[in-house]
Amino acid sequence: MVHSKTVIELRNVVKEYILGKTIVKALRGVSLEIKKGEFVIIMGPSGSGKSTLLHIMGALDKPTSGKVFINGKDISLFDDWNLAMLRRKNIGFVFQTFNLVPTLNALENVMLPLEPIHMDEIEKIKRAKELLKLVGLEHRMLHKPAELSGGERQRVAIARALVNDPEIILADEPTGNLDTKTGLQIINAMRELNKKENKTIVIVTHDPTLLKYATKKVYIRDGTVERMEE
């Protein structure tokens, strides 16, 4: 597969937090390019800055210094409204804790990001059903999160991340709360999306068994990129 267009670019990104009287340097000048259709695994020990890196890539957090470009646009120039629009249209998020609404069933959870969008209700239901079918959950769509296994909940979360048809999927430890077998099923589902729909997927993990799926591997330690392998 030819990767041409750069969808995410970080230039010398620094992120500092103030904890009491201490300045914590989460990222120390990270530069990174991710091209369309890549399946990127960002690997590193706990506290290495990988989740911070993902949040900055997804415009959930702003760098202390440095530049972030999404599709060539410098998002440090965006106001909160434009950042929210960027996240809604371009980026789907998958979290370790699933972040599903417990009172809603699988179908309603997947439809949730479509709430503010002007779209016919029948269309919304159709889109959500298609995605639940895509992740193999068409038979569980009326079940609430408490009635689903961890792997099924994560599949609902993936379907929800896809509902606005974003070109970028960012996943923070998506297999962290799952057993090995279920975790591999989730990664396989994401790899399929990457191949069939040419979605750009970035996964943050400390699980080395996932590395074999990557088209690009980024190793991060103490807030810096230690090495990269294509």
C-alpha positions as CSV (number, residue, x, y, z in Angstrom):
1,M,0.0,0.0,0.0
2,V,1.4,3.4,-0.9
3,H,1.2,5.9,1.9
4,S,1.3,9.4,0.5
5,K,-0.7,12.0,2.4
6,T,0.5,12.9,5.9
7,V,-2.6,13.0,8.1
8,I,-0.9,13.7,11.5
9,E,2.3,15.6,12.0
10,L,3.9,16.6,15.3
11,R,6.8,19.0,15.2
12,N,8.9,19.3,18.4
13,V,6.0,18.8,20.7
14,V,6.6,19.5,24.4
15,K,4.0,18.9,27.1
16,E,4.5,20.0,30.7
17,Y,2.2,19.7,33.7
18,I,2.5,21.5,37.0
19,L,2.0,19.2,40.0
20,G,2.3,21.3,43.1
21,K,5.7,22.9,42.8
22,T,7.0,20.4,40.3
23,I,7.1,20.7,36.6
24,V,6.4,17.3,35.0
25,K,7.7,16.9,31.4
26,A,5.4,14.4,29.8
27,L,6.7,15.0,26.3
28,R,10.1,16.4,25.5
29,G,10.2,17.5,21.9
30,V,8.4,14.8,20.0
31,S,8.4,14.9,16.2
32,L,6.4,12.3,14.3
33,E,4.6,11.9,11.0
34,I,1.7,9.5,10.3
35,K,0.5,8.9,6.8
36,K,-2.9,7.9,5.5
37,G,-3.7,4.2,5.9
38,E,-0.9,3.4,8.3
39,F,-1.5,1.1,11.3
40,V,0.7,2.6,13.9
41,I,1.5,1.1,17.3
42,I,3.0,3.4,19.9
43,M,4.8,1.3,22.5
44,G,6.2,2.3,25.8
45,P,6.2,1.6,29.6
46,S,3.7,3.2,32.0
47,G,4.4,6.9,32.4
48,S,6.4,7.2,29.2
49,G,4.0,9.9,27.8
50,K,2.3,7.7,25.2
51,S,-1.3,8.6,26.4
52,T,-0.4,12.3,26.5
53,L,0.9,11.9,22.9
54,L,-2.3,10.3,21.8
55,H,-4.4,13.0,23.4
56,I,-2.4,15.7,21.7
57,M,-2.7,13.9,18.3
58,G,-6.5,13.8,18.8
59,A,-6.8,17.5,19.8
60,L,-8.0,16.5,23.3
61,D,-5.1,18.3,24.8
62,K,-2.8,21.2,23.7
63,P,1.0,21.1,23.6
64,T,3.0,23.5,25.9
65,S,5.1,24.2,22.8
66,G,5.5,22.7,19.3
67,K,3.1,22.3,16.4
68,V,0.4,19.7,15.6
69,F,-0.9,19.5,12.0
70,I,-4.0,17.4,11.0
71,N,-4.3,17.1,7.3
72,G,-1.7,19.9,6.9
73,K,-3.7,22.3,9.1
74,D,-1.9,23.9,12.1
75,I,-4.5,23.1,14.8
76,S,-2.8,25.3,17.4
77,L,-4.5,28.2,15.5
78,F,-8.0,26.6,16.1
79,D,-10.4,27.8,18.7
80,D,-12.4,25.4,20.9
81,W,-15.3,25.2,18.5
82,N,-13.1,24.3,15.5
83,L,-11.2,21.8,17.6
84,A,-14.5,20.2,18.5
85,M,-15.6,20.1,14.9
86,L,-12.2,18.6,13.9
87,R,-12.6,15.8,16.5
88,R,-16.2,15.1,15.5
89,K,-15.5,14.9,11.7
90,N,-12.0,13.5,11.5
91,I,-11.2,11.5,14.6
92,G,-12.7,8.5,16.3
93,F,-11.6,7.6,19.8
94,V,-11.4,4.1,21.5
95,F,-10.5,4.0,25.2
96,Q,-9.4,1.3,27.5
97,T,-12.5,1.8,29.8
98,F,-15.0,1.7,26.9
99,N,-16.7,4.9,28.1
100,L,-20.2,3.6,27.2
101,V,-23.4,5.1,28.7
102,P,-24.7,2.3,31.0
103,T,-28.4,3.2,30.6
104,L,-28.3,3.0,26.8
105,N,-28.2,-0.2,24.7
106,A,-25.5,-0.9,22.2
107,L,-27.4,0.6,19.3
108,E,-28.1,3.8,21.2
109,N,-24.5,4.1,22.4
110,V,-23.2,3.8,18.8
111,M,-25.7,6.5,17.7
112,L,-24.7,8.9,20.4
113,P,-22.1,10.9,18.4
114,L,-24.7,11.5,15.7
115,E,-27.0,13.3,18.2
116,P,-25.9,16.9,17.2
117,I,-25.8,16.1,13.5
118,H,-28.7,17.0,11.2
119,M,-29.5,13.5,9.9
120,D,-32.7,11.6,9.6
121,E,-33.4,9.3,12.6
122,I,-33.9,6.3,10.3
123,E,-30.5,7.1,8.7
124,K,-28.9,7.2,12.1
125,I,-30.3,3.9,13.1
126,K,-29.3,2.3,9.7
127,R,-25.7,3.6,10.1
128,A,-25.4,2.3,13.7
129,K,-26.8,-1.1,12.7
130,E,-24.4,-1.4,9.8
131,L,-21.4,-0.7,12.1
132,L,-22.6,-3.2,14.8
133,K,-22.8,-5.7,12.0
134,L,-19.3,-4.8,10.9
135,V,-17.9,-5.6,14.4
136,G,-20.0,-8.8,14.6
137,L,-22.6,-7.6,17.1
138,E,-25.8,-7.4,15.1
139,H,-27.3,-10.0,17.5
140,R,-26.5,-7.9,20.6
141,M,-27.6,-4.4,19.6
142,L,-30.4,-4.1,22.1
143,H,-28.3,-5.2,25.1
144,K,-27.0,-2.7,27.6
145,P,-23.3,-2.5,28.5
146,A,-23.8,-4.5,31.7
147,E,-25.2,-7.4,29.7
148,L,-22.2,-7.5,27.4
149,S,-18.7,-9.0,27.9
150,G,-15.6,-6.8,27.9
151,G,-14.8,-7.7,24.3
152,E,-18.3,-6.9,23.2
153,R,-18.3,-3.6,25.0
154,Q,-15.0,-2.7,23.2
155,R,-16.6,-3.6,19.9
156,V,-19.5,-1.3,20.6
157,A,-16.9,1.4,21.4
158,I,-15.2,0.8,18.0
159,A,-18.5,1.0,16.2
160,R,-19.2,4.2,18.0
161,A,-15.8,5.6,17.0
162,L,-16.6,4.8,13.4
163,V,-20.1,6.3,13.3
164,N,-19.1,9.7,11.9
165,D,-16.8,7.9,9.3
166,P,-13.6,9.5,10.6
167,E,-10.4,8.9,8.7
168,I,-8.3,8.6,11.9
169,I,-9.0,6.1,14.7
170,L,-7.0,6.7,17.9
171,A,-7.1,3.9,20.5
172,D,-5.7,4.2,24.0
173,E,-4.8,0.7,25.4
174,P,-7.9,-0.8,23.7
175,T,-7.0,-4.3,24.9
176,G,-5.9,-3.3,28.4
177,N,-9.0,-4.6,30.1
178,L,-9.4,-7.7,28.0
179,D,-8.0,-11.2,28.2
180,T,-5.4,-12.1,25.5
181,K,-7.8,-13.9,23.2
182,T,-10.4,-11.2,23.2
183,G,-7.7,-8.5,22.9
184,L,-6.4,-10.2,19.7
185,Q,-10.0,-10.3,18.3
186,I,-10.3,-6.5,18.9
187,I,-6.9,-5.9,17.2
188,N,-7.9,-8.1,14.3
189,A,-11.2,-6.1,13.9
190,M,-9.2,-2.9,13.8
191,R,-6.7,-4.3,11.3
192,E,-9.7,-5.3,9.1
193,L,-11.0,-1.7,9.2
194,N,-7.5,-0.5,8.4
195,K,-7.2,-2.7,5.3
196,K,-10.8,-2.6,4.0
197,E,-11.6,1.1,4.7
198,N,-8.1,2.5,4.6
199,K,-8.6,4.0,8.1
200,T,-5.5,5.4,9.7
201,I,-5.2,3.7,13.0
202,V,-2.9,4.7,15.9
203,I,-2.9,2.4,19.0
204,V,-1.1,3.2,22.2
205,T,-0.2,0.1,24.2
206,H,2.4,-1.5,26.5
207,D,1.6,-5.0,25.1
208,P,4.4,-6.2,22.8
209,T,2.3,-9.0,21.3
210,L,0.5,-6.3,19.3
211,L,3.6,-5.1,17.5
212,K,3.4,-7.7,14.7
213,Y,0.2,-6.0,13.4
214,A,1.9,-2.6,12.9
215,T,3.0,-1.0,9.6
216,K,4.9,1.5,11.8
217,K,6.2,1.0,15.3
218,V,7.0,4.0,17.5
219,Y,8.9,3.3,20.8
220,I,8.5,6.1,23.4
221,R,10.4,6.4,26.7
222,D,10.6,9.3,29.2
223,G,8.6,11.6,26.8
224,T,10.9,11.1,23.8
225,V,10.7,8.9,20.7
226,E,13.5,6.4,21.3
227,R,13.2,4.8,17.9
228,M,10.9,4.2,15.0
229,E,10.5,1.2,12.7
230,E,8.6,1.1,9.4
